[in-house]
Amino acid sequence: MPIDAAKATSAEPRTTELAWDHKDVQLYHLGIGAGAATPEKPHPATDPDELRYTLESALHVLPSFATVAGGGMTLAGGLSAPGIEVDLAAVLHGGQTVTVHRALPVSGRATQTSSVPAVYDKGKAAVIVLRSEVADDEGPLWTCDTQIFVRGEGGFGGERGPSARLELPDRAPDLSTERAIRPDQALLYRLSGDWNPLHADPEFAKLAGFDRPILHGLCTYGVTLKAVVDTVLGGEVARVRSYTTRFAGVVFPGETLRIRQWQEPGRVLVSVTAADRDDAPVLADTVVEHS
């Protein structure tokens, strides 16, 4: 089997050194729409709250930056783990969780420890769970759990794993807002380290079954967290404790995201759809836990 679940989950964790500075943070924030006009901020380039994402003297770090910090793409590193040999054409990013242990520094050096805590057998597919734990000299910074869906690699007799879905409240959302995705958004976001041509090359996108390049799922992930922080958490990035989602559909550059939010004690439940395509699902099972 291309996936040896026992070998993958028992392998020694691998370590990688990460480094980043304010330019990496600013580029990431621009890649997820910082500085762009929104219904709440018609003049964002000089909005004091927006400058916390773009101006080095006022910079705060959105926790979703953890998915690209130091160029450390968890997906690419995890697929080279012992016991895992898969066709990249069969790979989909299924879900993502970032758990923050303390505020992310604007610049830093840290050690990333990567492992495969689980491989689930979904029958016609396998789900690989990749975990990256990052710490610096002062202690733990964040933990990323990435779920990778690999078509055609199930049926090996392993555990099926969790399959529960988040039930949204049976009421209107407390807040619904829209975020326009620029036509060149994917070209800017990929500069943070995800060079997959699926997000830039029309010919490659056609080979993958799309009529044009699609936006990175993790770009949508970042856009959504920024919207929640800006509208519900008062722009206070340090209030985010964890952020999890399941990737339920694609986004094309130039479209508009509709982000619906339900507030509960200590958390925000979120649904993200493509407003231009009859609210086609984009992100599901999405929760931001906060202080």
N, C-alpha and C positions, 0 to 999 in steps of 0.2 A: 504494500500500500504506500502511496506517496506520503501519507501522513501516518506516522507511528506515534500514536497518542501517548503510550507509556514512555517512550524515549523522550518526547517533547516535554512532558510534565515533570520528568525526573532529572532532566539536565541541570547542570550547575548554572546558576544565574550568570549572565554576562554583563560586564560593566563598560560604560562609555563615558568619556569626559565631555561635558557640555560647557559652552561659554557664550555669553551674549552681552550686548550693551544697549544703550538707549536707542541707537539707530535701528536695531533689530525690532525693538518694541514698537517704535514709531512706524516702521514699515508694515508690521503686522496690523497695527490699528488702522492704517490707511487701507490695507488690503481687505478689511472687513467693513469699510465704509465710514471711518472717522473723517470728519471734515466735510461730509456730504450733507446736503440739506435734508431735513426730515420735517414732518408736520409740526413737531414740537420746536424745532430749531431752524427757522428759515434763513438765518445768517450764521452758519456753523463755523466758518473759518475764524471768526473773532468771538464766538460764544465762550465765556469763561469756563463753563462746564465742559465744553468740547475740547478746549485746549489741554485738559488733563490727559488726553489721548495723543496729542500731536506736538506739544511744546515741551522740549527737554527740561526746562526749568520748573515745570508743573506736572511732570509725568507721573501717572499711576499706571499699574500694569493689570490689564484685564486677565482674569485667571485662565481663560481659554488660550492665552499665549503659551501655556505649558505644552500644547500639542505641537508647537514648532520650535520651542526654545533650543538654541544651539544647533539648529538644523536637524534635531533629533527626531526624525520621522519614525514613530513607533511602528507603524505599519510595515515600512520597508525593513527595519531591523528585525522585527518579529518573524517575518517570512523566511529569514535565513537561519532560524533557530534549529538545533539538532532535531531530527525526526520530522521536519516539515519540508517537503518539496512539492510545490504546487504550481500549476499553470496560472500566471498572473491574469490571463484573460478570464479565468473562472472565479476571480476574487472580487468580492464586494465588501465595502466598509459597512458593517451591520449596525454598530452602536459605539458610543463613546461616553466615558465618564472621567471627569477630572475632580479629584478631591484635594482641596487646598489645606495644608497644615499651618501655613502662616502667609502673610502677604508676600507676593512675588517681588523680588528686588528689581530695580530698573536695569541693573547690570550685575553680572555674577559669573561665578565658575562653580560647577557642581558635578557630582557623579551620578550617572543614571544606571540603575541596576534593573536588568530586563529578565523576565521569566515568562513561562507559559503555565499558568495555574490550572487551566482546564482545556480540554478538547471535547466538544459535544457532538454526538451523532444524531443528526436530524433526519436520517433516512436517505434522502437524495442529496444531502449536503452535509458538510461539517462546519461547525463553528469553533474557531480558535480564539481563545481569550488570551490576549497579550497584556502583561502588566509591566509598567515602568515606574520604579520608585526613585525619586530624585531627592538628593540631600546635598547640602554644602557644609562648610565647617561649623555652622551654627545648628545643624540638625536637619530633620526632614523638611522639604519644601512642598512637594506635591506627589500624588500618585495618579497615574493614568491607567485606566482599564479600557482596552480596545477590543471590540468583537469583530472578527473577520469571518465572513460567510464565504465558504468555498463550495461552489456548485460541483456536483458529481463525486464528492469525496466522502459521502456518508456510507452507512451500511456496514460499519466495521464492528458493530456490537457494543459500542460505548454508551455511556449515560446520555439521555436526551437533553438534560439540562433544563433550566427554568424557561417557562414560556408564558408567564403571566403578563397581561397587558394593563396599562394604567387606565383606570376609569376616570374620565373627566366629570366634574360636577354637572348635574342635570339642571343647569341654569345658564343664563347668559354670562359671558366672560366679564370680569370686572374691568378689563381694559382690552381694547383691540386697536392695534396700530399697524401701519404699513411701512415697509422699508424697500425703497427702489434699489435694484441691483444694477450698477452701471454696466454698459455693454463691454467695457474693458476690465471689469472687476476680476475675472479669473486670471487675466494677464498680470495684473498687479499682485494678486494674492500668491501666485505661484513663486514669486520672488522670495517668499519666506521659506522655500525649501521643497515644495511638492511640484516636481518638474514633469509629472505625468502628462504626455502630449494629448491625452483625452480632453484636457481643459483648455487647449490652445490650437491644436491642429485639426482642421475640418476633415481631412482625409482619414486621419487616425480615428476620429470620432465616428465616422461612417463605418469603419471596420468593426467598431464596438457596438454598432447598432443604433447610433444616434445621428440625426440629420445635421447636427452642428455640435460644437464643443459644449460641455456642461460645466456648471460651477462646481468647485470642490465642495464636498459635503462638509468638511471642516470649516470652510468659509461661511456657509450658512449657519453652522454651529456658533461661530464667533459673532456673526451679525445678530443672531438671536439673543445671545447672552448680553451683548452690549445694549440691546433694546430693553431687556429686563432691568439691567442695572440702571439705565438712564431714566426709565419711567416709573419703576417701583422702588428701587433701592437708593434713590436720590443721588445717583452717580458714585456711590461709595463701593468701589470694587472690593475692598477688604471685607465687606459683609458676606460675600459669597463663600460658602463652605464646601459645596459640591455642586456639580452640574452634570446631568446625565441625559442622553437622548438615544433614540433609535432612528436610523435613517430610513425613511419610508418612501422617498421619491426624489426625483431629480429637479434641479433648478437650472434654467437657461439664463445666461447673462442678458440683461435688459429687461427681465421680468420684475415683478413686484411681489415681495413676501408679505403675507398677512399673518401677523403674530397676535394670537389671542392668549390672554393670561387670566388665570383664576388664583386669587390670593388665599392662602390658608396660613395658620400659625407656623412660622418658621420655614415656609416654602412657597414657591410659586409654581403652579402647574401650567404648562405651555403647549399650545398646538400651533404648528406652522404649516401654512398652505401656500400654493401658488395662486395668487389672486387673479392672474391673467388666464388661468386654465381651470375655471370653475372650482377653485379651491381644492385642486389636486393635493393630496397629502405630501408633505416634504419632511417634517420632523414629527415623530410621535413619541409617546411615553417619555415626555420631556419634563424634567423637574429641576428647579434651581433651589437648593437648600441654603438658607441664609441666617445670619444672626439678627 
